[in-house]
Amino acid sequence: MNDVPAVLLKAFKFGVVGLSGLIIDFSITWLCKEKLKWNKYLSNSLGFSLAVVNNYTWNRLWTFQSEKAWMPELLLFVVYALIGLLLNNLLLMLFHERFGIRFYFAKSFAIICVFAWNFLANFYFNF
């Protein structure tokens, strides 16, 4: 039971890092979709990808304070992020196209759902 507060602190830090990634994700998605008029799923993928780079860096340094070799850790982080991206896009399509939820609200719901996957996968299998 003594590990529960440590896990909660890591989840909180992961969430703070995720919030910075969310800002990057939404900003890039909005810029590409609304201003550059790119495809919404390409825009979503680019925003998500740039957020992954940000999130890996800060989670490695701050959340998990990892001292492992960075390349295998980054590759695993990217694999989990790609699974998260697939889940994100599938949920975005489901919420936006199937249920008619406005795009950015649907994107928000998808991000919330994918957060659990990303934290648990990285907590247990990566860092």
Residue pairs with C-beta under 8 A, 6 or more apart in sequence:
7 123
10 63
10 64
10 123
11 119
11 123
13 59
13 62
13 63
14 59
14 63
14 118
14 119
14 122
14 123
15 115
15 119
17 54
17 55
17 58
17 59
17 62
17 63
18 55
18 115
18 118
20 54
20 55
20 58
21 51
21 52
21 54
21 55
22 51
22 111
24 47
24 50
24 51
24 54
25 47
25 48
25 50
25 51
25 111
26 47
26 104
26 107
27 47
28 43
28 46
28 47
28 50
28 51
29 43
29 44
29 46
29 47
29 48
29 107
30 43
30 47
31 43
32 38
32 42
32 43
32 46
32 47
33 39
33 40
33 43
33 44
36 43
38 46
40 103
41 89
41 92
44 88
44 89
44 92
44 107
45 85
45 89
48 81
48 84
48 85
48 88
49 81
49 85
52 77
52 78
52 81
52 85
55 81
56 74
56 77
56 78
56 81
59 77
59 122
59 127
60 66
60 70
60 73
60 127
63 127
64 122
64 127
66 73
66 127
68 127
73 126
73 127
76 125
76 126
77 122
77 126
80 117
80 118
80 121
80 122
80 125
80 126
81 118
83 117
83 121
84 114
84 117
84 118
87 110
87 113
87 114
87 117
88 110
88 111
88 114
89 110
91 106
91 109
91 110
91 113
91 114
92 103
92 106
92 107
92 110
95 101
95 105
95 106
95 109
95 110
96 102
96 103
96 106
96 107
99 106
101 109
